[in-house]
């Protein structure tokens, strides 16, 4: 006994109409989560590189901030900022902390962000300074 495939066509269309938007939702959510994770990792690396720049003798806080910002710009992240503590690195400074803040905006995303829009990624790295003899 053979059945006609015509009654089944409507069911396939309905199944597709239900499943396709869900598939798109997961696809775009995956893209956005991946981009935010990449921004987070870049912010951590930028804070680390900025702190590394500041632990050597003779380094200045502006060099630390510039190193962190340069790494953010290399990955095309806009609006990021780096704050170095202490603001003036002296010979007796024990540690350097670099805090990087990156806003999640449409400029920092592949698609218009839906889940993280308006939030900031803030990361901080503290490294002890090298001893001078």
ABEGO torsion letter per residue (X at the ends): XBBBAAAAAAAAAAAAAAAAAAAAAAAAAAAAAAAAAAAAAAAAAAAAAAAAAAABBGBBAAAAAAAAAAAAAAAGBBGBBBBBOBABBBAABABBBBBBBBBBBAAABABBBAAABGBBBBBBBBBBBBBBX
